[in-house]
Amino acid sequence: MSASQGLMVCWVVLVLLSVGTVLAGGAGVGWGVWVLAVGKSWLIADGFMELRDAPWGWRWGVLGWAWVVVGCVGVLV
């Protein structure tokens, strides 16, 4: 698969995850919104930012940030 095809697949999956987030929020499934949001952040980090081959510190820093945000919002809400 070429780089442009890989980015197209990432884009399509991001669109589907975004639609799923809207549907989960509309159905009142709060945990589904959080899971899909973390999934989107993982796809953005590994797909678009291409951190899958980066040093682990960078990758886990970016991916860990999504969990920090979800945790903080979960505590505050």
N, C-alpha and C positions, 0 to 999 in steps of 0.2 A: 504494500500500500504506500503510495507516495505521501509526501508531507501535506500537500493540499487536500488529498482525500481524507487523511487522518483528521485534519482540522475541520473538514466538512462533517465527518462523523461526530466529532466533539460538539460541534455547533448544533446538530440535530438532537443529540442526547441532552444538551443543555436546554433546548427549547422544550423537549418532552418533560424534563425535570421541572422546568418553570411552570408548565401547564399543570403538572401534578401538584406543585406547591399551591397553586391557586385553588385547585379542586379540593385538596386536603384542608386548606383554610376555610373554604366555603362550607365544607362538611363538618367543621368543628373538630377536626382531628389534629390537635396541636402538636403531638409528638411526630406526626407524619411530616408536618411543615419543617420541624427541626432536622429530622433525618434527611429530608430532601435538600435542605439548605447546606448541610455538611457534605452531602454527596456532590452538590454543585461546586462547592469550594474545592473538593478533592479533584474533580474533573478539570476545573480551571487551573489548578496548580500543576497537575500532571499532564494535562493535554495542551492547553494554550501556553502556559508559562514553561512547559517542557522541563519541569523539575524532577521528573522520574529518574533522570541520570545525574542529577546534581548531588553534591555532598549531602549526607543525611541531616546535618544541622540546618541547612537551608530548607530542605523539604519538610522536616518535622516542625520547623518554626512556622512555616506558612500553613501547614495542615493543622498544627496545634492551635493556631490563632482562631480558627473556626470553632474549635471546642471551647476555648476561653470565652468567646463572645456568646455562644449558646449557653454556657454555664452561667455567665453573669446575667444574661437576660432571663434565664430560668429562675434565678434567685430573686431578681427584682420584680418579676411578674408573679 
